[in-house]
Amino acid sequence: MKAFPVPAVFPPLPAGGIPLTDLQREVLALKKAKDAIILAHNYQCEDIQAVADYVGDSLGLAYKAAETKNQTIVFCGVHFMAETAKIVNPTRRVLLPDMNAGCSLADSCPAEKLAQVKATNPELYVVAYINCSAAVKALSDVIVTSGNATKIVQKVPANRPILFIPDQNLGSWVSSKTGRAMQLWPGNCYAHVQFTPAALLRAKAQYPNAPIVAHPECTEAVRELADTVCSTEKMVEWSKAQKAETLIITTESGMIHRLRREVPHKTFIAAPTDRCSCNECRFMKMNTLEKVRDCLVHGKPEIELEESIRSAAEIPLRRMLEWSRI
């Protein structure tokens, strides 16, 4: 009989949290000296999250990037996220600790292919998940995140056919929530599609009283097993509201580091896959605290964008930020 991975268990944090290391203190000192702000996605490593000025999902990070006054932005995430910060901050230096930190989902939608689709279907209204390149954003009508996608899609003119790019799983979930028919780009997040119904059912059998939350990038079959489906940001509020002391989190396991800080009295179970007990994105984990330190010391690697692409991409991105506030 095949042995399946046992779900990883994250117990409540000890009182007082985890003390800072010497390297973390060094990063904090460099950040102050360089007039830098550190923005970190929820999927980053725990030691990076601990020194960040803001930890959040793509929507929250976009707002923080747009509002910052610091001369340097260190973006601890993946390439398209750092590009997003540069799009709204053309005069500021945006550093990405590891320039190779890409995204399989963003790669699934090359700008050249999208341009071809638009050329043959000029009536399409392109709704782009923020997990795409700056060049793709520049070809889009509005940007969305998993946290605001249903709200934004509801504002799209009713007489326009929608092309939702690049995540077909998020797109199908948004379509089911809004009742809006959409053409879906055939892309997905390699990490989220590794979650399977069988693996989730095994976790539930082991923790029968633990409710399940899943990210909308998961497949429909996995989403149907969850008690709720939401963005990583909304997972924080959901976790706080649950009466259960143990919760099953079906997304990239870095999210649990933030949940433990903000909901410290609960136990979190990382939903397993059929191959691993703790699902990590290999791209998110390319950033390390040492690389954060080094990019602050050397002022590189730096994100640079061609101005014609940056300015075109800013239009749908600003539209998202505006529509999200309405």
GUMAR-447931 format. One line per field, with one value per residue (C-alpha): residue in three letters; z negated, y negated, x; residue number from 1. Coordinates in steps of 0.5 Angstrom, whole numbers, plus 500, padded with zeros to 3 digits. Layout:
% residues N
rest	[ALA:...]
pz	[Z:...]
py	[Y:...]
px	[X:...]
nr	[NUM:...]
***
This chain:
% residues 326
rest	[MET:LYS:ALA:PHE:PRO:VAL:PRO:ALA:VAL:PHE:PRO:PRO:LEU:PRO:ALA:GLY:GLY:ILE:PRO:LEU:THR:ASP:LEU:GLN:ARG:GLU:VAL:LEU:ALA:LEU:LYS:LYS:ALA:LYS:ASP:ALA:ILE:ILE:LEU:ALA:HIS:ASN:TYR:GLN:CYS:GLU:ASP:ILE:GLN:ALA:VAL:ALA:ASP:TYR:VAL:GLY:ASP:SER:LEU:GLY:LEU:ALA:TYR:LYS:ALA:ALA:GLU:THR:LYS:ASN:GLN:THR:ILE:VAL:PHE:CYS:GLY:VAL:HIS:PHE:MET:ALA:GLU:THR:ALA:LYS:ILE:VAL:ASN:PRO:THR:ARG:ARG:VAL:LEU:LEU:PRO:ASP:MET:ASN:ALA:GLY:CYS:SER:LEU:ALA:ASP:SER:CYS:PRO:ALA:GLU:LYS:LEU:ALA:GLN:VAL:LYS:ALA:THR:ASN:PRO:GLU:LEU:TYR:VAL:VAL:ALA:TYR:ILE:ASN:CYS:SER:ALA:ALA:VAL:LYS:ALA:LEU:SER:ASP:VAL:ILE:VAL:THR:SER:GLY:ASN:ALA:THR:LYS:ILE:VAL:GLN:LYS:VAL:PRO:ALA:ASN:ARG:PRO:ILE:LEU:PHE:ILE:PRO:ASP:GLN:ASN:LEU:GLY:SER:TRP:VAL:SER:SER:LYS:THR:GLY:ARG:ALA:MET:GLN:LEU:TRP:PRO:GLY:ASN:CYS:TYR:ALA:HIS:VAL:GLN:PHE:THR:PRO:ALA:ALA:LEU:LEU:ARG:ALA:LYS:ALA:GLN:TYR:PRO:ASN:ALA:PRO:ILE:VAL:ALA:HIS:PRO:GLU:CYS:THR:GLU:ALA:VAL:ARG:GLU:LEU:ALA:ASP:THR:VAL:CYS:SER:THR:GLU:LYS:MET:VAL:GLU:TRP:SER:LYS:ALA:GLN:LYS:ALA:GLU:THR:LEU:ILE:ILE:THR:THR:GLU:SER:GLY:MET:ILE:HIS:ARG:LEU:ARG:ARG:GLU:VAL:PRO:HIS:LYS:THR:PHE:ILE:ALA:ALA:PRO:THR:ASP:ARG:CYS:SER:CYS:ASN:GLU:CYS:ARG:PHE:MET:LYS:MET:ASN:THR:LEU:GLU:LYS:VAL:ARG:ASP:CYS:LEU:VAL:HIS:GLY:LYS:PRO:GLU:ILE:GLU:LEU:GLU:GLU:SER:ILE:ARG:SER:ALA:ALA:GLU:ILE:PRO:LEU:ARG:ARG:MET:LEU:GLU:TRP:SER:ARG:ILE]
pz	[500:502:496:497:493:486:486:483:476:474:467:463:463:456:452:454:461:464:463:468:471:472:480:479:474:480:485:481:480:487:489:485:487:495:494:496:495:495:498:497:500:495:499:497:492:484:483:489:486:479:482:487:486:490:491:495:501:508:507:501:503:509:505:501:507:509:503:501:500:499:504:505:505:503:506:503:508:515:521:523:516:517:523:521:515:521:525:520:518:524:520:515:514:514:512:512:508:513:521:522:518:523:524:528:528:531:536:538:542:546:549:556:555:552:557:563:559:558:566:568:562:562:558:552:545:542:535:532:526:523:523:530:533:534:542:541:536:542:546:541:539:532:527:521:515:512:507:511:517:516:515:521:526:524:526:533:538:539:547:547:548:542:543:536:536:534:529:531:524:521:527:526:519:521:526:521:516:521:526:532:537:539:544:540:541:540:535:527:521:521:514:512:517:513:508:510:507:504:500:497:495:492:488:486:484:479:477:477:473:477:482:489:493:500:505:511:515:513:518:517:514:509:508:507:501:497:492:495:501:501:502:497:494:493:490:484:482:483:478:473:474:473:467:468:465:471:478:485:490:497:500:501:494:493:491:484:482:482:479:473:472:473:470:465:461:466:469:477:481:488:493:496:503:506:506:500:493:494:501:502:509:511:514:508:504:508:504:498:492:494:501:498:494:501:505:500:499:507:509:514:518:520:524:530:535:542:541:546:543:536:537:541:536:530:534:532:525:523:525:521:515:516:517:511:507:510]
py	[500:493:489:482:475:474:466:461:459:451:451:444:439:439:433:427:430:432:428:424:427:423:423:420:414:413:413:408:403:403:402:396:393:394:391:397:401:408:411:419:423:428:434:432:435:434:430:425:424:422:416:414:407:410:417:419:421:418:413:410:410:406:401:401:400:394:391:391:385:389:388:396:402:409:413:420:424:426:422:420:417:413:411:408:404:401:400:395:392:391:386:391:396:403:409:416:421:426:424:431:432:432:435:441:438:431:435:439:433:429:422:424:430:425:420:425:427:419:418:423:421:414:414:418:414:417:418:420:423:419:426:424:420:412:413:417:412:407:411:411:407:408:412:416:420:426:422:417:421:422:414:412:417:414:407:410:407:412:412:414:421:422:426:428:429:433:437:442:444:437:435:441:439:432:434:438:433:427:431:428:432:432:434:437:437:444:443:445:444:451:451:450:455:460:460:466:468:475:471:466:472:476:469:468:476:474:468:469:462:458:453:452:446:446:441:440:442:449:454:454:461:458:452:456:460:453:450:443:441:434:430:431:424:426:433:428:426:433:436:431:432:440:443:449:449:453:450:454:449:450:446:445:446:440:437:440:436:430:434:436:429:426:432:434:439:443:450:449:456:455:458:464:466:473:472:467:466:458:455:450:445:446:439:436:439:437:431:432:427:427:424:419:417:417:413:408:407:407:404:409:413:408:408:404:403:400:394:395:402:399:393:398:403:397:396:402:403:396:398:404:400:395:400:403:397:396]
px	[500:503:504:502:505:502:500:505:502:504:502:501:507:510:509:513:514:521:527:530:537:543:542:535:537:543:537:533:539:540:533:533:540:538:531:528:521:521:514:513:508:504:508:515:519:518:525:523:516:519:523:518:514:508:506:500:497:497:492:495:502:499:496:502:507:503:503:510:514:521:526:527:522:525:520:520:516:516:518:511:510:516:514:507:511:515:509:506:513:517:522:523:528:525:529:528:532:533:531:530:524:519:512:509:502:505:509:503:501:506:504:505:500:495:496:494:488:486:488:483:477:478:471:474:475:481:481:488:489:495:499:502:508:508:507:501:498:499:495:489:483:483:487:484:487:484:481:477:476:469:468:472:468:461:464:466:461:455:456:463:465:470:477:480:487:491:489:483:481:481:477:472:471:469:465:461:460:458:454:458:460:468:473:478:486:488:493:494:499:503:503:496:494:498:492:488:481:484:490:485:480:486:487:480:480:486:483:475:473:478:474:478:479:482:485:481:487:486:482:474:474:479:475:468:471:473:468:470:474:478:484:490:488:481:484:486:479:476:481:480:472:473:471:475:482:485:484:486:490:490:494:502:505:508:501:501:507:503:497:501:503:496:492:497:492:490:494:494:495:498:494:498:499:500:507:509:506:507:506:511:512:519:519:517:522:528:528:532:534:541:539:535:541:545:540:540:548:549:542:541:538:533:527:527:521:521:517:512:510:510:505:500:500:499:492:489:492:490:483:483:485:480:474:477:475:468]
nr	[1:2:3:4:5:6:7:8:9:10:11:12:13:14:15:16:17:18:19:20:21:22:23:24:25:26:27:28:29:30:31:32:33:34:35:36:37:38:39:40:41:42:43:44:45:46:47:48:49:50:51:52:53:54:55:56:57:58:59:60:61:62:63:64:65:66:67:68:69:70:71:72:73:74:75:76:77:78:79:80:81:82:83:84:85:86:87:88:89:90:91:92:93:94:95:96:97:98:99:100:101:102:103:104:105:106:107:108:109:110:111:112:113:114:115:116:117:118:119:120:121:122:123:124:125:126:127:128:129:130:131:132:133:134:135:136:137:138:139:140:141:142:143:144:145:146:147:148:149:150:151:152:153:154:155:156:157:158:159:160:161:162:163:164:165:166:167:168:169:170:171:172:173:174:175:176:177:178:179:180:181:182:183:184:185:186:187:188:189:190:191:192:193:194:195:196:197:198:199:200:201:202:203:204:205:206:207:208:209:210:211:212:213:214:215:216:217:218:219:220:221:222:223:224:225:226:227:228:229:230:231:232:233:234:235:236:237:238:239:240:241:242:243:244:245:246:247:248:249:250:251:252:253:254:255:256:257:258:259:260:261:262:263:264:265:266:267:268:269:270:271:272:273:274:275:276:277:278:279:280:281:282:283:284:285:286:287:288:289:290:291:292:293:294:295:296:297:298:299:300:301:302:303:304:305:306:307:308:309:310:311:312:313:314:315:316:317:318:319:320:321:322:323:324:325:326]
***
